[in-house]
Amino acid sequence: MRAMIPHHSIAILTSGRAELTDLRVCELAVSILEARQREIDEMDWLIADIEANGPARTPAEADARPVPEFDGSSKRTC
């Protein structure tokens, strides 16, 4: 999972730096930024939870440690 964070970070950098003139493409870039940021936040949370509590190996263990909702806000606007 740790290897996925740099991959998602590259998508954030690329979408954030792209010079876009079409509003539809800009809105797509913003949605990509928001989704990838949420996913990175979730991965960071999962890594910390697994390090602190070990892996959730059963549905009951997973249900007892639900992943919180993350905002995934973007600094980019269209």
TISE-432412 format. One record per residue: residue in one letter; x, y negated, z of N, C-alpha, C in turn. Coordinates in steps of 0.1 Angstrom, whole numbers. Example, Ala and Ser with C-alpha at 12.3 -4.5 7.8 and 13.67 -1.06 7.14 Angstrom:
2
<pt><residuo>A</residuo><n_u>132</n_u><n_v>57</n_v><n_w>78</n_w><ca_u>123</ca_u><ca_v>45</ca_v><ca_w>78</ca_w><c_u>132</c_u><c_v>33</c_v><c_w>78</c_w></pt>
<pt><residuo>S</residuo><n_u>128</n_u><n_v>22</n_v><n_w>71</n_w><ca_u>137</ca_u><ca_v>11</ca_v><ca_w>71</ca_w><c_u>129</c_u><c_v>0</c_v><c_w>79</c_w></pt>
This chain:
78
<pt><residuo>M</residuo><n_u>8</n_u><n_v>12</n_v><n_w>0</n_w><ca_u>0</ca_u><ca_v>0</ca_v><ca_w>0</ca_w><c_u>9</c_u><c_v>-13</c_v><c_w>0</c_w></pt>
<pt><residuo>R</residuo><n_u>20</n_u><n_v>-12</n_v><n_w>7</n_w><ca_u>29</ca_u><ca_v>-24</ca_v><ca_w>7</ca_w><c_u>33</c_u><c_v>-28</c_v><c_w>-7</c_w></pt>
<pt><residuo>A</residuo><n_u>35</n_u><n_v>-18</n_v><n_w>-15</n_w><ca_u>39</ca_u><ca_v>-21</ca_v><ca_w>-29</ca_w><c_u>29</c_u><c_v>-28</c_v><c_w>-37</c_w></pt>
<pt><residuo>M</residuo><n_u>16</n_u><n_v>-28</n_v><n_w>-33</n_w><ca_u>6</ca_u><ca_v>-34</ca_v><ca_w>-40</ca_w><c_u>6</c_u><c_v>-49</c_v><c_w>-38</c_w></pt>
<pt><residuo>I</residuo><n_u>11</n_u><n_v>-54</n_v><n_w>-26</n_w><ca_u>10</ca_u><ca_v>-68</ca_v><ca_w>-23</ca_w><c_u>18</c_u><c_v>-76</c_v><c_w>-32</c_w></pt>
<pt><residuo>P</residuo><n_u>31</n_u><n_v>-73</n_v><n_w>-36</n_w><ca_u>38</ca_u><ca_v>-81</ca_v><ca_w>-46</ca_w><c_u>30</c_u><c_v>-82</c_v><c_w>-59</c_w></pt>
<pt><residuo>H</residuo><n_u>25</n_u><n_v>-71</n_v><n_w>-63</n_w><ca_u>17</ca_u><ca_v>-70</ca_v><ca_w>-76</ca_w><c_u>5</c_u><c_v>-80</c_v><c_w>-76</c_w></pt>
<pt><residuo>H</residuo><n_u>-2</n_u><n_v>-80</n_v><n_w>-65</n_w><ca_u>-13</ca_u><ca_v>-90</ca_v><ca_w>-63</ca_w><c_u>-8</c_u><c_v>-104</c_v><c_w>-62</c_w></pt>
<pt><residuo>S</residuo><n_u>3</n_u><n_v>-106</n_v><n_w>-56</n_w><ca_u>9</ca_u><ca_v>-119</ca_v><ca_w>-55</ca_w><c_u>13</c_u><c_v>-125</c_v><c_w>-68</c_w></pt>
<pt><residuo>I</residuo><n_u>17</n_u><n_v>-117</n_v><n_w>-77</n_w><ca_u>21</ca_u><ca_v>-121</ca_v><ca_w>-91</ca_w><c_u>8</c_u><c_v>-126</c_v><c_w>-98</c_w></pt>
<pt><residuo>A</residuo><n_u>-3</n_u><n_v>-119</n_v><n_w>-96</n_w><ca_u>-16</ca_u><ca_v>-123</ca_v><ca_w>-102</ca_w><c_u>-20</c_u><c_v>-136</c_v><c_w>-97</c_w></pt>
<pt><residuo>I</residuo><n_u>-18</n_u><n_v>-139</n_v><n_w>-84</n_w><ca_u>-21</ca_u><ca_v>-152</ca_v><ca_w>-78</ca_w><c_u>-12</c_u><c_v>-163</c_v><c_w>-84</c_w></pt>
<pt><residuo>L</residuo><n_u>1</n_u><n_v>-160</n_v><n_w>-85</n_w><ca_u>10</ca_u><ca_v>-170</ca_v><ca_w>-91</ca_w><c_u>6</c_u><c_v>-173</c_v><c_w>-105</c_w></pt>
<pt><residuo>T</residuo><n_u>4</n_u><n_v>-163</n_v><n_w>-113</n_w><ca_u>1</ca_u><ca_v>-165</ca_v><ca_w>-127</ca_w><c_u>-12</c_u><c_v>-172</c_v><c_w>-129</c_w></pt>
<pt><residuo>S</residuo><n_u>-23</n_u><n_v>-168</n_v><n_w>-122</n_w><ca_u>-36</ca_u><ca_v>-175</ca_v><ca_w>-123</ca_w><c_u>-35</c_u><c_v>-189</c_v><c_w>-118</c_w></pt>
<pt><residuo>G</residuo><n_u>-28</n_u><n_v>-191</n_v><n_w>-108</n_w><ca_u>-27</ca_u><ca_v>-205</ca_v><ca_w>-102</ca_w><c_u>-19</c_u><c_v>-214</c_v><c_w>-110</c_w></pt>
<pt><residuo>R</residuo><n_u>-9</n_u><n_v>-210</n_v><n_w>-118</n_w><ca_u>0</ca_u><ca_v>-219</ca_v><ca_w>-125</ca_w><c_u>-5</c_u><c_v>-220</c_v><c_w>-140</c_w></pt>
<pt><residuo>A</residuo><n_u>-14</n_u><n_v>-212</n_v><n_w>-145</n_w><ca_u>-18</ca_u><ca_v>-212</ca_v><ca_w>-159</ca_w><c_u>-24</c_u><c_v>-226</c_v><c_w>-162</c_w></pt>
<pt><residuo>E</residuo><n_u>-20</n_u><n_v>-231</n_v><n_w>-173</n_w><ca_u>-26</ca_u><ca_v>-244</ca_v><ca_w>-178</ca_w><c_u>-38</c_u><c_v>-240</c_v><c_w>-187</c_w></pt>
<pt><residuo>L</residuo><n_u>-50</n_u><n_v>-242</n_v><n_w>-181</n_w><ca_u>-62</ca_u><ca_v>-238</ca_v><ca_w>-188</ca_w><c_u>-70</c_u><c_v>-250</c_v><c_w>-192</c_w></pt>
<pt><residuo>T</residuo><n_u>-75</n_u><n_v>-249</n_v><n_w>-204</n_w><ca_u>-84</ca_u><ca_v>-260</ca_v><ca_w>-209</ca_w><c_u>-99</c_u><c_v>-256</c_v><c_w>-210</c_w></pt>
<pt><residuo>D</residuo><n_u>-101</n_u><n_v>-243</n_v><n_w>-211</n_w><ca_u>-115</ca_u><ca_v>-238</ca_v><ca_w>-212</ca_w><c_u>-120</c_u><c_v>-235</c_v><c_w>-198</c_w></pt>
<pt><residuo>L</residuo><n_u>-132</n_u><n_v>-241</n_v><n_w>-195</n_w><ca_u>-138</ca_u><ca_v>-240</ca_v><ca_w>-182</ca_w><c_u>-141</c_u><c_v>-226</c_v><c_w>-178</c_w></pt>
<pt><residuo>R</residuo><n_u>-145</n_u><n_v>-218</n_v><n_w>-187</n_w><ca_u>-148</ca_u><ca_v>-204</ca_v><ca_w>-185</ca_w><c_u>-136</c_u><c_v>-196</c_v><c_w>-181</c_w></pt>
<pt><residuo>V</residuo><n_u>-125</n_u><n_v>-199</n_v><n_w>-187</n_w><ca_u>-112</ca_u><ca_v>-192</ca_v><ca_w>-184</ca_w><c_u>-107</c_u><c_v>-197</c_v><c_w>-170</c_w></pt>
<pt><residuo>C</residuo><n_u>-109</n_u><n_v>-209</n_v><n_w>-168</n_w><ca_u>-105</ca_u><ca_v>-215</ca_v><ca_w>-155</ca_w><c_u>-113</c_u><c_v>-208</c_v><c_w>-143</c_w></pt>
<pt><residuo>E</residuo><n_u>-126</n_u><n_v>-207</n_v><n_w>-145</n_w><ca_u>-134</ca_u><ca_v>-201</ca_v><ca_w>-135</ca_w><c_u>-131</c_u><c_v>-186</c_v><c_w>-133</c_w></pt>
<pt><residuo>L</residuo><n_u>-127</n_u><n_v>-179</n_v><n_w>-144</n_w><ca_u>-122</ca_u><ca_v>-166</ca_v><ca_w>-143</ca_w><c_u>-109</c_u><c_v>-165</c_v><c_w>-134</c_w></pt>
<pt><residuo>A</residuo><n_u>-100</n_u><n_v>-175</n_v><n_w>-137</n_w><ca_u>-87</ca_u><ca_v>-175</ca_v><ca_w>-130</ca_w><c_u>-90</c_u><c_v>-177</c_v><c_w>-115</c_w></pt>
<pt><residuo>V</residuo><n_u>-100</n_u><n_v>-186</n_v><n_w>-112</n_w><ca_u>-103</ca_u><ca_v>-189</ca_v><ca_w>-98</ca_w><c_u>-108</c_u><c_v>-176</c_v><c_w>-91</c_w></pt>
<pt><residuo>S</residuo><n_u>-117</n_u><n_v>-169</n_v><n_w>-98</n_w><ca_u>-123</ca_u><ca_v>-156</ca_v><ca_w>-93</ca_w><c_u>-112</c_u><c_v>-146</c_v><c_w>-91</c_w></pt>
<pt><residuo>I</residuo><n_u>-102</n_u><n_v>-145</n_v><n_w>-100</n_w><ca_u>-91</ca_u><ca_v>-136</ca_v><ca_w>-98</ca_w><c_u>-83</c_u><c_v>-140</c_v><c_w>-86</c_w></pt>
<pt><residuo>L</residuo><n_u>-80</n_u><n_v>-153</n_v><n_w>-84</n_w><ca_u>-72</ca_u><ca_v>-158</ca_v><ca_w>-72</ca_w><c_u>-79</c_u><c_v>-154</c_v><c_w>-59</c_w></pt>
<pt><residuo>E</residuo><n_u>-92</n_u><n_v>-156</n_v><n_w>-59</n_w><ca_u>-100</ca_u><ca_v>-154</ca_v><ca_w>-47</ca_w><c_u>-100</c_u><c_v>-139</c_v><c_w>-44</c_w></pt>
<pt><residuo>A</residuo><n_u>-102</n_u><n_v>-130</n_v><n_w>-54</n_w><ca_u>-103</ca_u><ca_v>-116</ca_v><ca_w>-52</ca_w><c_u>-89</c_u><c_v>-111</c_v><c_w>-47</c_w></pt>
<pt><residuo>R</residuo><n_u>-79</n_u><n_v>-115</n_v><n_w>-54</n_w><ca_u>-65</ca_u><ca_v>-110</ca_v><ca_w>-50</ca_w><c_u>-61</c_u><c_v>-114</c_v><c_w>-36</c_w></pt>
<pt><residuo>Q</residuo><n_u>-65</n_u><n_v>-127</n_v><n_w>-32</n_w><ca_u>-62</ca_u><ca_v>-131</ca_v><ca_w>-19</ca_w><c_u>-69</c_u><c_v>-123</c_v><c_w>-8</c_w></pt>
<pt><residuo>R</residuo><n_u>-82</n_u><n_v>-120</n_v><n_w>-11</n_w><ca_u>-90</ca_u><ca_v>-112</ca_v><ca_w>-2</ca_w><c_u>-83</c_u><c_v>-98</c_v><c_w>0</c_w></pt>
<pt><residuo>E</residuo><n_u>-79</n_u><n_v>-92</n_v><n_w>-12</n_w><ca_u>-73</ca_u><ca_v>-79</ca_v><ca_w>-11</ca_w><c_u>-60</c_u><c_v>-79</c_v><c_w>-4</c_w></pt>
<pt><residuo>I</residuo><n_u>-52</n_u><n_v>-89</n_v><n_w>-6</n_w><ca_u>-39</ca_u><ca_v>-90</ca_v><ca_w>2</ca_w><c_u>-42</c_u><c_v>-92</c_v><c_w>17</c_w></pt>
<pt><residuo>D</residuo><n_u>-51</n_u><n_v>-100</n_v><n_w>20</n_w><ca_u>-55</ca_u><ca_v>-101</ca_v><ca_w>34</ca_w><c_u>-60</c_u><c_v>-88</c_v><c_w>40</c_w></pt>
<pt><residuo>E</residuo><n_u>-68</n_u><n_v>-81</n_v><n_w>33</n_w><ca_u>-72</ca_u><ca_v>-68</ca_v><ca_w>37</ca_w><c_u>-61</c_u><c_v>-58</c_v><c_w>39</c_w></pt>
<pt><residuo>M</residuo><n_u>-52</n_u><n_v>-58</n_v><n_w>29</n_w><ca_u>-40</ca_u><ca_v>-49</ca_v><ca_w>30</ca_w><c_u>-32</c_u><c_v>-52</c_v><c_w>42</c_w></pt>
<pt><residuo>D</residuo><n_u>-29</n_u><n_v>-65</n_v><n_w>44</n_w><ca_u>-21</ca_u><ca_v>-69</ca_v><ca_w>56</ca_w><c_u>-28</c_u><c_v>-64</c_v><c_w>69</c_w></pt>
<pt><residuo>W</residuo><n_u>-41</n_u><n_v>-66</n_v><n_w>69</n_w><ca_u>-49</ca_u><ca_v>-61</ca_v><ca_w>81</ca_w><c_u>-48</c_u><c_v>-46</c_v><c_w>83</c_w></pt>
<pt><residuo>L</residuo><n_u>-50</n_u><n_v>-39</n_v><n_w>72</n_w><ca_u>-49</ca_u><ca_v>-24</ca_v><ca_w>73</ca_w><c_u>-35</c_u><c_v>-20</c_v><c_w>77</c_w></pt>
<pt><residuo>I</residuo><n_u>-24</n_u><n_v>-26</n_v><n_w>72</n_w><ca_u>-11</ca_u><ca_v>-22</ca_v><ca_w>75</ca_w><c_u>-9</c_u><c_v>-24</c_v><c_w>90</c_w></pt>
<pt><residuo>A</residuo><n_u>-13</n_u><n_v>-36</n_v><n_w>95</n_w><ca_u>-12</ca_u><ca_v>-38</ca_v><ca_w>110</ca_w><c_u>-20</c_u><c_v>-29</c_v><c_w>118</c_w></pt>
<pt><residuo>D</residuo><n_u>-32</n_u><n_v>-26</n_v><n_w>114</n_w><ca_u>-41</ca_u><ca_v>-16</ca_v><ca_w>121</ca_w><c_u>-35</c_u><c_v>-2</c_v><c_w>122</c_w></pt>
<pt><residuo>I</residuo><n_u>-30</n_u><n_v>2</n_v><n_w>110</n_w><ca_u>-24</ca_u><ca_v>16</ca_v><ca_w>110</ca_w><c_u>-11</c_u><c_v>16</c_v><c_w>118</c_w></pt>
<pt><residuo>E</residuo><n_u>-3</n_u><n_v>6</n_v><n_w>118</n_w><ca_u>9</ca_u><ca_v>6</ca_v><ca_w>126</ca_w><c_u>5</c_u><c_v>6</c_v><c_w>141</c_w></pt>
<pt><residuo>A</residuo><n_u>-6</n_u><n_v>-1</n_v><n_w>145</n_w><ca_u>-10</ca_u><ca_v>-2</ca_v><ca_w>159</ca_w><c_u>-17</c_u><c_v>10</c_v><c_w>164</c_w></pt>
<pt><residuo>N</residuo><n_u>-26</n_u><n_v>16</n_v><n_w>155</n_w><ca_u>-35</ca_u><ca_v>27</ca_v><ca_w>159</ca_w><c_u>-33</c_u><c_v>40</c_v><c_w>152</c_w></pt>
<pt><residuo>G</residuo><n_u>-25</n_u><n_v>41</n_v><n_w>142</n_w><ca_u>-23</ca_u><ca_v>53</ca_v><ca_w>134</ca_w><c_u>-34</c_u><c_v>53</c_v><c_w>123</c_w></pt>
<pt><residuo>P</residuo><n_u>-33</n_u><n_v>62</n_v><n_w>114</n_w><ca_u>-43</ca_u><ca_v>63</ca_v><ca_w>103</ca_w><c_u>-57</c_u><c_v>68</c_v><c_w>108</c_w></pt>
<pt><residuo>A</residuo><n_u>-67</n_u><n_v>63</n_v><n_w>102</n_w><ca_u>-80</ca_u><ca_v>68</ca_v><ca_w>104</ca_w><c_u>-82</c_u><c_v>80</c_v><c_w>95</c_w></pt>
<pt><residuo>R</residuo><n_u>-83</n_u><n_v>91</n_v><n_w>102</n_w><ca_u>-84</ca_u><ca_v>104</ca_v><ca_w>94</ca_w><c_u>-98</c_u><c_v>110</c_v><c_w>92</c_w></pt>
<pt><residuo>T</residuo><n_u>-107</n_u><n_v>104</n_v><n_w>99</n_w><ca_u>-121</ca_u><ca_v>109</ca_v><ca_w>98</ca_w><c_u>-130</c_u><c_v>97</c_v><c_w>95</c_w></pt>
<pt><residuo>P</residuo><n_u>-142</n_u><n_v>100</n_v><n_w>90</n_w><ca_u>-152</ca_u><ca_v>89</ca_v><ca_w>88</ca_w><c_u>-155</c_u><c_v>82</c_v><c_w>102</c_w></pt>
<pt><residuo>A</residuo><n_u>-156</n_u><n_v>90</n_v><n_w>112</n_w><ca_u>-159</ca_u><ca_v>84</ca_v><ca_w>125</ca_w><c_u>-148</c_u><c_v>74</c_v><c_w>130</c_w></pt>
<pt><residuo>E</residuo><n_u>-135</n_u><n_v>78</n_v><n_w>128</n_w><ca_u>-124</ca_u><ca_v>69</ca_v><ca_w>131</ca_w><c_u>-124</c_u><c_v>57</c_v><c_w>122</c_w></pt>
<pt><residuo>A</residuo><n_u>-127</n_u><n_v>58</n_v><n_w>110</n_w><ca_u>-128</ca_u><ca_v>46</ca_v><ca_w>101</ca_w><c_u>-139</c_u><c_v>37</c_v><c_w>105</c_w></pt>
<pt><residuo>D</residuo><n_u>-151</n_u><n_v>43</n_v><n_w>108</n_w><ca_u>-162</ca_u><ca_v>35</ca_v><ca_w>112</ca_w><c_u>-159</c_u><c_v>28</c_v><c_w>125</c_w></pt>
<pt><residuo>A</residuo><n_u>-151</n_u><n_v>33</n_v><n_w>134</n_w><ca_u>-148</ca_u><ca_v>27</ca_v><ca_w>147</ca_w><c_u>-138</c_u><c_v>15</c_v><c_w>145</c_w></pt>
<pt><residuo>R</residuo><n_u>-132</n_u><n_v>14</n_v><n_w>133</n_w><ca_u>-122</ca_u><ca_v>4</ca_v><ca_w>130</ca_w><c_u>-125</c_u><c_v>-3</c_v><c_w>117</c_w></pt>
<pt><residuo>P</residuo><n_u>-137</n_u><n_v>-9</n_v><n_w>116</n_w><ca_u>-141</ca_u><ca_v>-15</ca_v><ca_w>103</ca_w><c_u>-132</c_u><c_v>-27</c_v><c_w>99</c_w></pt>
<pt><residuo>V</residuo><n_u>-130</n_u><n_v>-28</n_v><n_w>86</n_w><ca_u>-122</ca_u><ca_v>-39</ca_v><ca_w>81</ca_w><c_u>-130</c_u><c_v>-51</c_v><c_w>81</c_w></pt>
<pt><residuo>P</residuo><n_u>-125</n_u><n_v>-62</n_v><n_w>87</n_w><ca_u>-132</ca_u><ca_v>-75</ca_v><ca_w>87</ca_w><c_u>-134</c_u><c_v>-81</c_v><c_w>73</c_w></pt>
<pt><residuo>E</residuo><n_u>-143</n_u><n_v>-90</n_v><n_w>72</n_w><ca_u>-145</ca_u><ca_v>-98</ca_v><ca_w>60</ca_w><c_u>-134</c_u><c_v>-108</c_v><c_w>59</c_w></pt>
<pt><residuo>F</residuo><n_u>-129</n_u><n_v>-110</n_v><n_w>47</n_w><ca_u>-119</ca_u><ca_v>-120</ca_v><ca_w>44</ca_w><c_u>-124</c_u><c_v>-130</c_v><c_w>34</c_w></pt>
<pt><residuo>D</residuo><n_u>-120</n_u><n_v>-143</n_v><n_w>36</n_w><ca_u>-125</ca_u><ca_v>-154</ca_v><ca_w>28</ca_w><c_u>-120</c_u><c_v>-154</c_v><c_w>14</c_w></pt>
<pt><residuo>G</residuo><n_u>-107</n_u><n_v>-152</n_v><n_w>11</n_w><ca_u>-102</ca_u><ca_v>-152</ca_v><ca_w>-2</ca_w><c_u>-103</c_u><c_v>-166</c_v><c_w>-9</c_w></pt>
<pt><residuo>S</residuo><n_u>-101</n_u><n_v>-177</n_v><n_w>-2</n_w><ca_u>-103</ca_u><ca_v>-190</ca_v><ca_w>-8</ca_w><c_u>-91</c_u><c_v>-193</c_v><c_w>-18</c_w></pt>
<pt><residuo>S</residuo><n_u>-94</n_u><n_v>-201</n_v><n_w>-27</n_w><ca_u>-84</ca_u><ca_v>-205</ca_v><ca_w>-37</ca_w><c_u>-82</c_u><c_v>-220</c_v><c_w>-37</c_w></pt>
<pt><residuo>K</residuo><n_u>-69</n_u><n_v>-224</n_v><n_w>-39</n_w><ca_u>-66</ca_u><ca_v>-238</ca_v><ca_w>-39</ca_w><c_u>-69</c_u><c_v>-244</c_v><c_w>-53</c_w></pt>
<pt><residuo>R</residuo><n_u>-70</n_u><n_v>-235</n_v><n_w>-63</n_w><ca_u>-73</ca_u><ca_v>-240</ca_v><ca_w>-76</ca_w><c_u>-87</c_u><c_v>-243</c_v><c_w>-78</c_w></pt>
<pt><residuo>T</residuo><n_u>-90</n_u><n_v>-254</n_v><n_w>-85</n_w><ca_u>-104</ca_u><ca_v>-258</ca_v><ca_w>-89</ca_w><c_u>-104</c_u><c_v>-260</c_v><c_w>-104</c_w></pt>
<pt><residuo>C</residuo><n_u>-116</n_u><n_v>-260</n_v><n_w>-109</n_w><ca_u>-117</ca_u><ca_v>-262</ca_v><ca_w>-123</ca_w><c_u>-124</c_u><c_v>-276</c_v><c_w>-126</c_w></pt>
